[in-house]
Amino acid sequence: MFSYKTSAFAALVGISLAVIPPVVRSATIDVTVGGPNGTVAYAPEYVNASIGDVVRFTFEQKNHTVTQSSFASPCSPLANGFDSGFVPVAANVTSDFITAELTIENTNPVWVYCRQTGHCEEGMVFAVNPGSDAKFAAFKAAAMGQNSTSTASASIVTVTATVTASGGETITTTYGSYPGSSAPTAATSTDHKVIVGDNGTLTYNPANITAQIGDTVTFEFHQKNHTVTQSSFADPCTALSASSPGTVSFDSGFMPVATNATTFPTVTIQINDTKPFWAYCRQSTPVSHCESGMVFSVNAVENSNSSFEAFQAKALALNTTASASGSASLSSPSATSTSNSALSIHGIYGAGTVIAVVGAAVGVLL
């Protein structure tokens, strides 16, 4: 349960070690929440812990939470999960920080975020036993992918192209690039080759390309039975024709290729603008290829919240077998709890409350 103290726990004294049975000593793992200079992060961002270990969160400046979520929904509280509640710490507080201790009951992943407005979408997430660097990166990318401000302030780049047609006629065309994407060029077109199912893997290779207006993309289908089906950033594993009825979209259809095949079918599409193009494989036997990360993009806006990595993370998050959370909980006067483990909070709240600035929001890119 929650307890508030002005000092550390009193040391245990006067105990005879001879009468204490041997035990496996647990470790205490320290994690800093927030910090000076407006830090919006947990440090470190994830840890690996054994059963019985204690993860100790130290709340520094600003006003943060430690709230359990799930891999599938990184910025939403998990039903019956733990939540520290907001812990405001004034900028002039430099010692006696509040701490929260989470006791680990099993080694399943535990996913955490800060529910201060906008902090999760800025990447303020944390995990215990995420499984791998890549899995945590996917969790963080999915959180940041929920922030749809990536291209709001980007400007459109215009290009004027003069083309000499047959018979000597010249045609001048002015067109623009999608905000945040690379500028269009008037050079000759390029064909981009993409291997679908390269070496038996559930991948497109390459999985993300940059293409100009007039370029073509040729998909070469290798062994197994894959598709290239257009989707949207918001719904990576749903055909665009289903998520946006009436929208003209692309679907190669299934392309079965035998194991011993030496020639491979191809499908070519032409790029007509620089707006991001999102696609996935809709094969679901024996497992969902899309939910295994088999997605593809053209002109994804990198270094943004609508990057290819964020798109792929959304697809991976749909895999329900990958989103099991570890057992963990807290008890406090204002928190939800379960009975599997305990999170206790110690310290004195610093004076003052720091409120995060709410970021602007725009429509999700399709």
VEXDREN-2710 file (C-alpha; in Angstrom, 1 decimal):
% VEXDREN-2710
k/r/px/py/pz
1/MET/0.0/0.0/0.0
2/PHE/1.0/3.7/-0.3
3/SER/3.0/5.1/2.6
4/TYR/4.6/8.6/2.9
5/LYS/7.9/9.1/4.7
6/THR/10.4/11.9/5.2
7/SER/13.3/9.5/5.4
8/ALA/14.5/6.1/4.1
9/PHE/13.2/3.0/5.8
10/ALA/14.8/2.3/9.1
11/ALA/17.6/-0.3/9.0
12/LEU/16.8/-3.7/10.5
13/VAL/19.1/-4.4/13.5
14/GLY/19.5/-7.0/16.2
15/ILE/18.6/-10.0/14.0
16/SER/20.6/-13.2/14.3
17/LEU/21.6/-14.3/10.8
18/ALA/22.0/-17.9/12.2
19/VAL/18.2/-18.3/12.5
20/ILE/17.4/-16.9/9.1
21/PRO/17.0/-19.5/6.3
22/PRO/19.0/-18.9/3.1
23/VAL/17.1/-16.7/0.6
24/VAL/17.7/-15.5/-2.9
25/ARG/18.3/-11.7/-2.4
26/SER/16.3/-9.5/-4.7
27/ALA/17.7/-6.5/-6.5
28/THR/16.5/-2.9/-6.4
29/ILE/16.5/-1.3/-9.8
30/ASP/16.4/2.5/-9.9
31/VAL/14.4/4.5/-12.5
32/THR/14.2/8.3/-12.6
33/VAL/10.8/9.8/-13.7
34/GLY/11.2/13.2/-15.3
35/GLY/13.9/15.5/-14.1
36/PRO/15.4/19.0/-14.3
37/ASN/15.2/21.0/-17.5
38/GLY/11.7/19.7/-18.4
39/THR/12.8/16.1/-19.0
40/VAL/9.9/14.0/-20.4
41/ALA/11.3/10.5/-20.0
42/TYR/12.0/7.6/-17.8
43/ALA/15.7/6.8/-17.3
44/PRO/16.5/4.1/-18.2
45/GLU/13.6/3.5/-20.6
46/TYR/13.4/-0.2/-19.8
47/VAL/14.9/-2.7/-17.4
48/ASN/15.1/-6.5/-17.1
49/ALA/14.1/-7.8/-13.7
50/SER/13.7/-11.2/-12.0
51/ILE/10.9/-12.4/-9.8
52/GLY/11.2/-10.6/-6.4
53/ASP/13.2/-7.7/-7.7
54/VAL/12.0/-4.2/-6.9
55/VAL/11.8/-1.4/-9.5
56/ARG/12.1/1.9/-7.6
57/PHE/10.7/5.0/-9.4
58/THR/12.0/8.3/-8.2
59/PHE/9.8/11.2/-9.2
60/GLU/11.7/14.3/-10.1
61/GLN/10.6/17.7/-11.4
62/LYS/7.3/18.3/-13.2
63/ASN/4.2/16.3/-12.8
64/HIS/4.3/12.7/-14.0
65/THR/2.7/9.3/-13.4
66/VAL/3.7/5.7/-13.6
67/THR/0.7/4.1/-15.2
68/GLN/0.4/0.5/-16.5
69/SER/-0.7/0.1/-20.1
70/SER/-0.4/-2.6/-22.8
71/PHE/1.7/-3.2/-25.9
72/ALA/-1.3/-2.9/-28.1
73/SER/-2.4/0.5/-26.5
74/PRO/0.7/2.1/-25.1
75/CYS/-1.0/5.4/-24.1
76/SER/-4.1/4.0/-22.5
77/PRO/-4.4/2.6/-19.0
78/LEU/-4.7/-1.1/-18.7
79/ALA/-7.9/-2.3/-17.1
80/ASN/-7.1/-3.2/-13.4
81/GLY/-3.5/-2.1/-13.9
82/PHE/-1.5/0.0/-11.5
83/ASP/-1.3/3.8/-11.5
84/SER/0.8/5.9/-9.2
85/GLY/-1.5/9.0/-9.8
86/PHE/0.1/12.4/-10.6
87/VAL/3.1/13.2/-8.5
88/PRO/3.8/17.0/-8.8
89/VAL/7.4/18.0/-8.0
90/ALA/8.3/21.7/-8.1
91/ALA/11.3/23.0/-10.0
92/ASN/13.1/24.1/-6.8
93/VAL/12.9/20.7/-5.2
94/THR/16.3/19.1/-5.2
95/SER/16.1/16.3/-2.6
96/ASP/13.7/14.1/-0.7
97/PHE/12.0/13.0/-3.9
98/ILE/9.0/10.8/-3.7
99/THR/9.7/7.1/-4.7
100/ALA/7.4/4.3/-5.8
101/GLU/8.4/0.7/-5.5
102/LEU/7.1/-2.0/-7.8
103/THR/7.7/-5.6/-6.8
104/ILE/8.0/-8.0/-9.8
105/GLU/5.8/-11.1/-9.4
106/ASN/6.6/-12.8/-12.8
107/THR/8.8/-12.1/-15.8
108/ASN/6.1/-11.2/-18.3
109/PRO/6.4/-7.8/-19.9
110/VAL/5.1/-4.8/-18.0
111/TRP/4.3/-1.8/-20.1
112/VAL/4.2/1.7/-18.6
113/TYR/3.5/5.3/-19.7
114/CYS/3.1/8.8/-18.2
115/ARG/-0.5/9.9/-18.6
116/GLN/0.3/13.7/-18.3
117/THR/-1.2/15.2/-21.4
118/GLY/1.1/14.7/-24.4
119/HIS/3.9/13.0/-22.5
120/CYS/3.2/9.5/-23.8
121/GLU/3.0/10.7/-27.4
122/GLU/6.3/12.4/-26.9
123/GLY/7.8/9.0/-26.1
124/MET/7.6/8.9/-22.3
125/VAL/7.1/5.2/-21.9
126/PHE/8.8/2.5/-19.9
127/ALA/8.9/-1.3/-19.7
128/VAL/10.0/-4.1/-17.5
129/ASN/11.2/-7.2/-19.3
130/PRO/10.1/-6.1/-22.8
131/GLY/11.8/-9.1/-24.4
132/SER/14.2/-7.3/-26.7
133/ASP/15.5/-3.9/-27.8
134/ALA/13.3/-4.1/-31.0
135/LYS/10.2/-4.9/-29.0
136/PHE/10.6/-1.9/-26.8
137/ALA/11.4/0.3/-29.8
138/ALA/8.1/-0.9/-31.4
139/PHE/6.2/-0.1/-28.2
140/LYS/7.7/3.4/-28.1
141/ALA/7.1/4.0/-31.8
142/ALA/3.5/3.0/-31.4
143/ALA/3.1/5.5/-28.6
144/MET/4.7/8.3/-30.6
145/GLY/2.6/7.2/-33.6
146/GLN/-0.5/8.3/-31.8
147/ASN/0.7/11.9/-32.1
148/SER/-0.5/13.1/-35.4
149/THR/1.3/16.5/-35.5
150/SER/4.1/15.3/-37.6
151/THR/3.4/17.3/-40.8
152/ALA/1.3/20.2/-39.5
153/SER/4.0/22.8/-39.9
154/ALA/5.7/21.3/-43.0
155/SER/5.4/23.3/-46.3
156/ILE/4.6/22.0/-49.7
157/VAL/7.5/22.1/-52.2
158/THR/6.5/23.1/-55.7
159/VAL/8.4/22.1/-58.9
160/THR/7.8/23.2/-62.4
161/ALA/8.6/20.6/-65.0
162/THR/8.8/21.3/-68.8
163/VAL/8.5/18.1/-70.9
164/THR/9.0/17.9/-74.7
165/ALA/6.3/15.6/-76.1
166/SER/6.3/13.8/-79.4
167/GLY/6.1/16.2/-82.3
168/GLY/8.1/18.8/-80.5
169/GLU/5.3/20.2/-78.3
170/THR/6.4/21.4/-74.9
171/ILE/4.1/20.9/-71.8
172/THR/4.7/22.7/-68.6
173/THR/3.3/21.2/-65.4
174/THR/3.6/22.5/-61.8
175/TYR/3.1/20.1/-58.9
176/GLY/3.8/19.8/-55.3
177/SER/5.2/17.3/-52.8
178/TYR/3.4/16.0/-49.8
179/PRO/4.3/18.0/-46.6
180/GLY/7.4/16.5/-45.0
181/SER/8.3/14.2/-47.8
182/SER/11.3/14.7/-50.1
183/ALA/10.9/17.4/-52.8
184/PRO/9.8/16.1/-56.2
185/THR/12.1/16.2/-59.1
186/ALA/11.6/16.5/-62.9
187/ALA/14.2/13.9/-63.7
188/THR/13.6/10.7/-65.6
189/SER/11.6/8.1/-63.6
190/THR/13.2/5.3/-61.6
191/ASP/11.9/1.7/-61.1
192/HIS/12.2/0.6/-57.5
193/LYS/12.4/-3.2/-57.1
194/VAL/10.9/-4.7/-53.9
195/ILE/11.2/-8.4/-53.0
196/VAL/8.1/-9.8/-51.4
197/GLY/8.9/-12.7/-49.0
198/ASP/12.7/-12.5/-49.5
199/ASN/14.3/-15.8/-48.6
200/GLY/11.1/-17.1/-47.1
201/THR/10.8/-14.3/-44.6
202/LEU/7.7/-12.3/-43.8
203/THR/9.1/-9.1/-45.2
204/TYR/9.2/-6.6/-48.0
205/ASN/12.8/-5.9/-49.0
206/PRO/13.3/-3.0/-48.8
207/ALA/10.3/-2.2/-46.5
208/ASN/10.4/1.6/-47.0
209/ILE/11.4/3.6/-50.0
210/THR/11.4/7.2/-51.2
211/ALA/10.0/7.7/-54.7
212/GLN/9.3/10.6/-56.9
213/ILE/6.3/11.4/-59.1
214/GLY/6.5/9.2/-62.2
215/ASP/8.6/6.5/-60.5
216/THR/7.4/2.9/-60.5
217/VAL/7.6/0.2/-57.9
218/THR/8.0/-3.3/-59.1
219/PHE/7.0/-6.0/-56.5
220/GLU/8.7/-9.4/-57.2
221/PHE/6.9/-12.2/-55.3
222/HIS/9.0/-15.0/-53.9
223/GLN/8.1/-18.2/-52.2
224/LYS/5.0/-18.6/-50.1
225/ASN/1.7/-16.7/-50.8
226/HIS/1.7/-13.0/-50.3
227/THR/-0.1/-9.9/-51.3
228/VAL/0.7/-6.1/-51.5
229/THR/-2.5/-4.5/-50.2
230/GLN/-2.9/-0.8/-49.7
231/SER/-4.0/0.2/-46.2
232/SER/-3.7/3.4/-44.1
233/PHE/-1.4/4.6/-41.3
234/ALA/-4.4/4.5/-38.9
235/ASP/-5.3/0.9/-39.8
236/PRO/-2.2/-0.8/-41.0
237/CYS/-3.7/-4.3/-41.3
238/THR/-7.0/-3.4/-42.9
239/ALA/-7.4/-2.9/-46.6
240/LEU/-8.0/0.8/-47.5
241/SER/-11.1/-0.3/-49.5
242/ALA/-12.5/-1.6/-46.2
243/SER/-11.5/1.2/-43.8
244/SER/-12.4/3.9/-46.3
245/PRO/-15.2/2.6/-48.5
246/GLY/-15.3/4.2/-51.9
247/THR/-11.6/5.1/-51.9
248/VAL/-9.7/3.8/-55.0
249/SER/-7.0/1.6/-53.7
250/PHE/-4.5/-1.1/-54.8
251/ASP/-4.4/-4.8/-54.0
252/SER/-2.2/-7.3/-55.9
253/GLY/-4.2/-10.2/-54.8
254/PHE/-2.6/-13.4/-53.6
255/MET/0.6/-14.5/-55.4
256/PRO/1.3/-18.2/-54.6
257/VAL/4.9/-19.1/-55.5
258/ALA/6.2/-22.7/-55.2
259/THR/9.2/-23.5/-53.1
260/ASN/11.2/-24.7/-56.1
261/ALA/10.3/-21.8/-58.3
262/THR/13.1/-20.0/-60.2
263/THR/11.0/-17.4/-62.0
264/PHE/8.8/-15.0/-60.0
265/PRO/5.6/-13.0/-60.8
266/THR/5.8/-9.2/-60.6
267/VAL/3.4/-6.4/-60.2
268/THR/4.3/-2.8/-61.0
269/ILE/2.6/0.4/-59.7
270/GLN/3.3/4.0/-60.6
271/ILE/3.7/6.8/-58.1
272/ASN/1.4/9.8/-59.0
273/ASP/2.1/12.0/-56.0
274/THR/4.4/12.1/-53.0
275/LYS/1.8/11.4/-50.4
276/PRO/2.8/8.4/-48.2
277/PHE/1.6/5.0/-49.5
278/TRP/1.0/2.3/-46.9
279/ALA/0.6/-1.4/-47.6
280/TYR/0.6/-4.8/-45.9
281/CYS/0.4/-8.5/-46.7
282/ARG/-3.1/-9.8/-45.9
283/GLN/-2.1/-13.5/-45.7
284/SER/-3.4/-14.8/-42.3
285/THR/-2.4/-18.5/-42.5
286/PRO/-0.8/-19.9/-40.4
287/VAL/-0.3/-16.5/-38.8
288/SER/-1.1/-12.9/-39.7
289/HIS/1.7/-11.7/-41.9
290/CYS/0.8/-8.1/-41.2
291/GLU/0.7/-8.5/-37.4
292/SER/4.1/-10.2/-37.7
293/GLY/5.4/-6.9/-39.2
294/MET/5.0/-7.5/-42.9
295/VAL/4.2/-4.0/-43.9
296/PHE/5.6/-1.6/-46.5
297/SER/5.6/2.2/-47.3
298/VAL/6.5/4.6/-49.9
299/ASN/7.4/8.2/-48.9
300/ALA/6.8/7.7/-45.2
301/VAL/7.8/10.9/-43.4
302/GLU/10.9/9.7/-41.4
303/ASN/12.0/11.4/-38.2
304/SER/8.3/12.0/-37.4
305/ASN/5.5/10.4/-35.6
306/SER/4.2/9.0/-38.9
307/SER/7.4/7.2/-39.8
308/PHE/7.7/3.7/-41.2
309/GLU/8.8/2.4/-37.8
310/ALA/5.6/3.9/-36.2
311/PHE/3.5/2.3/-38.9
312/GLN/5.1/-1.1/-38.4
313/ALA/4.7/-0.8/-34.6
314/LYS/1.0/-0.3/-35.0
315/ALA/0.8/-3.5/-37.0
316/LEU/2.8/-5.5/-34.5
317/ALA/0.6/-4.1/-31.7
318/LEU/-2.4/-5.9/-33.3
319/ASN/-0.8/-9.2/-32.5
320/THR/-2.6/-10.2/-29.4
321/THR/-0.1/-13.0/-28.6
322/ALA/2.5/-10.3/-28.2
323/SER/0.7/-8.0/-25.9
324/ALA/0.4/-10.1/-22.7
325/SER/1.3/-7.9/-19.7
326/GLY/3.1/-8.9/-16.5
327/SER/1.3/-9.0/-13.2
328/ALA/1.9/-5.8/-11.2
329/SER/-0.2/-3.4/-9.2
330/LEU/-0.3/-0.7/-6.6
331/SER/-2.5/0.2/-3.7
332/SER/-3.1/3.8/-2.8
333/PRO/-6.0/6.1/-1.7
334/SER/-6.5/7.1/-5.4
335/ALA/-5.3/4.2/-7.5
336/THR/-6.6/1.1/-9.1
337/SER/-5.0/-2.1/-8.0
338/THR/-4.8/-5.9/-8.4
339/SER/-3.6/-8.4/-6.0
340/ASN/-0.5/-9.8/-7.7
341/SER/2.2/-7.4/-6.6
342/ALA/2.6/-4.2/-4.7
343/LEU/3.8/-0.7/-5.6
344/SER/4.4/1.5/-2.6
345/ILE/5.1/5.2/-2.7
346/HIS/7.4/7.1/-0.2
347/GLY/8.2/10.7/0.2
348/ILE/6.7/14.1/0.6
349/TYR/5.0/15.9/-2.3
350/GLY/6.9/19.0/-3.3
351/ALA/5.1/22.3/-3.4
352/GLY/3.6/23.4/-6.7
353/THR/2.2/21.7/-9.8
354/VAL/3.7/21.8/-13.2
355/ILE/1.2/21.3/-16.0
356/ALA/2.4/20.1/-19.4
357/VAL/1.6/22.1/-22.6
358/VAL/-1.0/20.4/-24.8
359/GLY/0.4/19.8/-28.3
360/ALA/-1.6/20.7/-31.4
361/ALA/-3.4/17.8/-33.2
362/VAL/-4.2/17.3/-36.9
363/GLY/-5.8/14.5/-38.9
364/VAL/-4.2/11.1/-39.2
365/LEU/-2.3/10.6/-42.4
366/LEU/-3.8/8.0/-44.7
END
